[in-house]
Amino acid sequence: MVSDERKSPFGSLAASHGGDRAELIGAVLTQLENDNVRSVLLQFSDMEGKPKNVAIPTKQMKKALTEGISFDGSSIQGFARLEESDMVLRPEPETYQIIPWSDEKYRVARFICNVYTTRGEPFAGDPRFILRQQLEKAEKLGYTFNVGPEMEFFLFRMVNGHPSVELQDRGGYFDQTPTDPGEDVRRDLVTSLSEMGFNIEAAHHEVAPSQHEIDFTYGNALSMADKVVTFKFVAKTLALQRGLHATFMPKPIYGINGSGMHVNCSLMKDGENAFYDPEGEHQLSDTARHFIAGILKHIDAITRVANPTVNSYKRLIPGYEAPVYVGWSAMNRSALIRVPSSRGKSTRAELRSPDPTCNPYLTFAVMLAAGLEGITQKIEPPESVDKNIFRMSAAERTAEGIRCLPWSLHEANTALMNDPLLCSVLGEHVVAQINRIGEMEWADFSKSITDWEIKRYLATY
């Protein structure tokens, strides 16, 4: 079992009850009683990756575990039309966690849920279901897909009770108190997340002022997607308790680095890291090379899912450490896909383009699907780029066959609509909703008048 699963209270509960659902439900209800839980949050993710939840009293948990809890799907972004709006939440026992900051006398717990139709079928628009489908395909090929996200975010001050972009600190990379007042929030986060089953590798101030990063130990992609959604919920809650606002907006301030969500990923097969080959070039296996090639082949469409907002593309510009150019490297950090120096069981590829506004379930699903196509079709990647791509001239990049990522949400959305593989992975319902959301956002942005335009043109013309 991967290292990040070690603290899950129900990590092996289903196995220990031999698949007997009645015994499993009884064990969950007993655990809730023993933990003095009085209220339960049933959490799930909408199409855009925003955490959603409904609170129920503990006495309703038996119904939730047997029948599910109904809700109006038409009120959730990207879920359903009004005429087919009734949906059902079914909590996953393995995702049980106590909310660390809840009152000890009346504890609050949470379960992450799968979404079903009233006919008892998995809802085709449930992002978690889409990832589960891809993981099952990988499992049929003998693979387990592991990921380790690196979450960057900003902590800004609240002004008159509203979020602002007023900097909380002027710190830089790895700075600490007193330069970094946000260290208290980071400490709160690490403590609470650890109590909720996270295995934290590092927490530190990032390059930009008021910017922070927390890295998780890698784990199965489904559990890690759950953790990304949980992380956003916890970060916003704990920041607010200290009078701050945590934002995962990729580029909230002009002229400084934006926030990314680098995703380290690898495949395990027969208990071994399938990306590692001590005899291969760079000690990478053919599996790793083909996986990287698959992602590069579909990267324009992946970008629409991994970078889903207009603001995402304000981060993907030269000069601020964010990847812009399509290529991979076993040597340097300027490439879109980097292979960190660790080998053996730690061999992995790091996709550096996703940002933390993405839906992690959909992002991990399309990454896996593209990588598996690379493996099954034995797609060859281009040569590793060992130069600093940012310092190469346009002519040098052209000579090396290095092109740019999509420059806008509109361009990326078009790429996704023209990618048969990823459209089939996401399914007709999700593709239609992503296209609708993308077109609406791009149209609203295109019609809006920005402060930049006022300053640029009002007095001049």
N, C-alpha and C positions, 0 to 999 in steps of 0.2 A: 504494500500500500504506500502511496506517495506521502511525502512528509507533511503536507499541509492538512491532512485529514485526521491528525492524531488527537485533536481535542474535541471533535464533534461528539456531543453526548449520545447521539443515536447513530453514529457512523456505521456500526455493525449490527444495529438492532434488527433489521429485516432478516439478515442471515441467521442471527441467533434464534429467531422464531421459525426458521425453516419454511418461510413463505406463508405461514398461517396468518391470514389477515386479522382474524378475530383476536389472536394472541398478541399480535403487533399493536392493534388498537388498544387493547387492555393495558399493555406495557406503557404506551404513551400517556394514557389517562392517569395511570398510577404515578408516572414521573411528574406530570403536571401537579398532582396533589402533593407529592413529596417536596416539590420545589415551591409550594405555596403560591402557585400562579393563579391569578384571579382574572386576568384579561389576556387575550391572545390576538396578535396582529397577523392576519393572513395577507402575505405580501406577494406581489407579482409585478411584472414589467410591462409597460405599454409598448407600442411599436417603436417609439423613439428612445426606449431604454429608461424612461423615467419611472422611479419606484412608485407603486400604488399599493394601497392596503385598505382592508376593512377590519375593524376591531370587533371581536365577539367575546362574550363572557365564556369562561372556561367550561361551564356546563353545556355549551353548544358544541364542544369539540367532538363529542361522539358523533353527532350529526354530520359535522364537517368531514370527519374521517370515513364515514360510511356513505352518506348521500352527497356530500359537498354543500357548499354555500352559494346560493344563486346571487347574481348581480346583473346590472344593466350594461351589456357590452357596447351599446350604441353611444354611451357616454365616455368611452375610453378611446383615445386617439388611435385610429387605424384598426379597430377591432371589428365592428359589425355595423350593418345598416339597421335602421329602426325596426324594420319588419322581421329581423332575425336577431333581436338584441339579447334575449335571455341566454345567459351563460352560467357556468358552474365552476367554482374554485375548489380544488381538491388539494389539501396540504400534503407535502412530502414529509413523512416523519423524520427522515434523516437530516432535514434542515432545521430541526428544532434548536432554538437558542434563547436563553433568557436575555432580556434587554438589561445591560449592566447598570444603567443609571435609574432603573425603576425602583420604587419604594420596596424595601425588603419585606415589609408586612404584606404588601399587595403587589406581588411581582407581575411583570408583563413579559410575555414570551412572544416569539415570532416563529412562523413557519413560512417557507416559500412554497408557492402553489403552482400546480399545473392547471391550465384552463381547458375545460371541456364544453361541448355542446350539451343541450338538454337531452340529446339522444345517447349520451354517454361516450361520444367519440372525441378524441383529442381535437382541439380547435386548431385548424390549419394556420391561423394567424397568431398563435401563441409562440413568441420568439424562443421560449425554452423548449418547446416541442420540436422546432426546426433544428436546433442544435442537437437535441437528442437523436433525431433521425440521422444526422451526419455522423455522430459518434457510433451509432449502430452499424453504419456502412463501414467505418474504419475498423470496427471490431470484427466484422466478417472477413476482413483482410488480415486480421491478426494484430491490429495496431490499437494502442491507447494513445490518445492525443492529450498531451500536457501543455499547459501554458502558465506563464508567470508575468502578470501585468505590472507595469511601473506607473503608478497614478500620480500625476502632477495636478496641482490646483492652487488657487490664490485665496488668501485670507484678507478680505477688505473690511473696512469699518462700516458699521451701520450709521446712517445719518437720519435723524428724526424718525427712527424706527424702520427705515427702508435701506435696502442694499445700495451701496455706492461703489465707486472705483477709487475711493480714497485709500491710499496705501497705509497699511498697518506698520510696516517697517521698511527700512532702506537696506536691508541685509543682502548678502550675496551668497554664492555657493558655499555650503557647509558652515555658514556663520551661526553663532549662538548668542544667547542672552549676554549683555543687554541689547546688542544690535538686533536680535531676533525675538521680539515679544511673542511671536506665534509659537515659540517652543512649548509653551504651556498647552496650547491646543494640540500640538503634535503628541505631547506626552499623554494627554487625555485620550487621544485617538488610539495610540499604541496600546494603552492599558485596556480600553474598552474592546478594541478589536481582538486582542489576545484572549480576553475572557469569552469572546464570541467564536473562538475556534480558529482565528487567523494565526498563522505563523509568520511574523513580520521579520523580514531580512534587514531592512534599514529604514530610517526616517530622518530626513534632513531638510535644511533650507536649500532651495534651488537657486539658479543663476539670477533670475529676475527678483526685484524687490517684492516682498509679500508673497512670494511663490514657494511652494513646498512640495515634497515628494515622499510617498510611502510605498515601499516595495514589498510584495508578498512572496513567500516561497511558492514555487511552482506546484501545480496539482492538476487533477483531471479538469478538462475544460468546462464541464458543466458546473462543478462545484466552484470553480474560479469565476465563472460568469455570475453565479449567485453572490460571490464575495464582492465583486465589483459593484453590483447594485446595492448590496448591504453597506459597502464602504461609503457610497455617496450619501445614503440616508444617515449614517453615523456621523460623517464629517459635517454635514449641514446642521445636524442637531447639536453637536457638542460645540461647534463654533458659535452658534446662536446663544448658547448658555454663557459664553464669555463676551457677548456683545459684538461678535464678528459675523461676517457672512463668508461662507466657503462657496466658491464658484468653480465649476469645471468648464466654464466658457473657454474655448481654445485661445482667443486673442482679445482679452478685455481692454488692453491699453496699447496704443500705438507706440512703436519705437523700442519695445522690450520683448524678450522671449515670450512665446506663448506656451500653453500647457499641452503636453502630449500624453498618450497612453501607450508607450512602447510595449509590444507583446513578444516576450520570449516564448518560443514553442519548440516542441520536439515530439517524436513518436517513439513509443516503447513497443517492443515485440519480444515475446518469450522472456520477459524480465530484463531485457537489455535495451540500451539506447540504440535505436535503429539508425540514428544519424551518425554514429561513431564507427569509423573504420581505421584502425591504426596504420593500415597500409595504403589508405587512400590519400589523394592530394589534399593537403591541409588537414589530414586525418578525418576527412568527411567521407561518408558512405555514398554510394550511388543513390540510395534512398533520399538522403539529405539534399543532394544536388538536384534530383528530379523534383523534390518537394519545393525547393526554392524556385526552380524554373516554372512550376505550375503557378505559384503566386505571382511571379513576374508577368506571366502570360495574361493573367486576369486582373492585374493591379488597378487598371483604370476603373473597372466595375467594382472591385473591392473598395476603392476609395470612396465611392458614393455611400457605402454602408459604414465604413470606418471613419468617415469625415462627413457627417450628415447635415451640417448647417452652412448657411452663407458665411458665417464667421469662421468656420473651419479653414477656409481657403485664404483667410488673412494671416493664418499661421504658416501655411505652406508656401512660403516665399523665401528667396535667398537671403542670407545674412543673419539669421536668428537660430541657427543650429537645427532647425527642422528639416527633414529630408524633402527634397524637391525633385531630384533626378532619379530616374529608374535604373537601378543597378544593384549589385550585391558585392560584398567584400568580406574577406577573411582577415582584413588588416586594419581598416579604419572606420571611424564613426560617421563619415560623411555620406555613406551609402544608405540607400533605402532599406536594404536588408543587410544586417551586420551579423557576422558569426563571431561571437565572443571567444576569447582565447581558451577558455576552459574546455577540456576534452573528457573522454570517458563518459560516465553517466551524466555529466553536466553539458555535453555537447548540445548546442541548440542554435536556432536561427532567431534573430530579433528583427521583427518588422517594426520600423520606427515611425511610420506615418499615422497610425490611428490616433485619434484624440479622445478625451474622456467624455465627450458628448455622445459617443456612439452607443448603440445597443450592443452590449458585450456578447449576448447570445447569438445575434445575427452576424456580428463581426467574426467571432470564432468559427461559426458555421461556414461562412464563405471562404475564410482562410483555409480551413481543413479541406473543403471540397476542391478548391483550386490545387492545393498541394497533393491530394490523392490523385487527381487527374494527371498531374505531372509524373507521379510514380507509376500509375498503371499504363500511361502512354510513353513512359521513358523519355520525357521531354528533356532536352539538354539545355542547361542555363548558359548565358554568355560567360565570357571570361570574368574572373574576379577582378574588380577594379581596385588596385592597390594605391592609387594616387588620391590626394584630397580633391574630391570632385568639385567642391566649392571654389577651389583656386584654379581649376582648369578653365581655359577660354572656351567660348562657344564653338570654335572650330575644333578644339581638342575633344570636346564632348561629342560632337558630331562624328569625328573620326573613330571614336570608341563605341559609337552606336548608342550613346546615352541620351535619352529623351526626358521630357518633363512629365510629372504627374499632371492630371487635369488641373486647370487654373481656377475653376469655378464649380459651384454646385450644379449649375446647368450642364456644363461639359461632362461632369462625372455621372450625372443622372442619365444623360444620353448614352454614355458608355455602358451603364448597367442594363438599360433597356435593350441594348444590342448584344448582350452576352448570354447566349442560350444556356450555358452551364449554370451560371449563378441565378438566372431567372427560374430554372427548374428546381434548384436547391431551395430558393425562397418560396416558391409556389405562386400560383396565379393571384391569390388574394393579397399576399404580402407585396408582391411586385406592383400591383395596381395601387395599393395604399402608399407605398414608398414613392411611386411616380406622382401620385396626387399631392402628397405632402411636399415633395421637392418642387413641383411646378408652382404650387401656391406660394411657397416661401420665396422662390426666385422671382415670381411676378410681383409680390409685395415689396421685395428689396429693390427691384428695378424701378418701381414707381415712387419709392420714397425719396425725399429730399434730405440729404445729409448735412451735418454741420460743415463738413469739408467743402461741399458745393457752395454753401452760403459764403464762407470765408473766401473761396476762390473766385466767385463770379459776381456776387451782389454789387460790390463797389466798382468793379472793373467794367461791367457792361451796362 
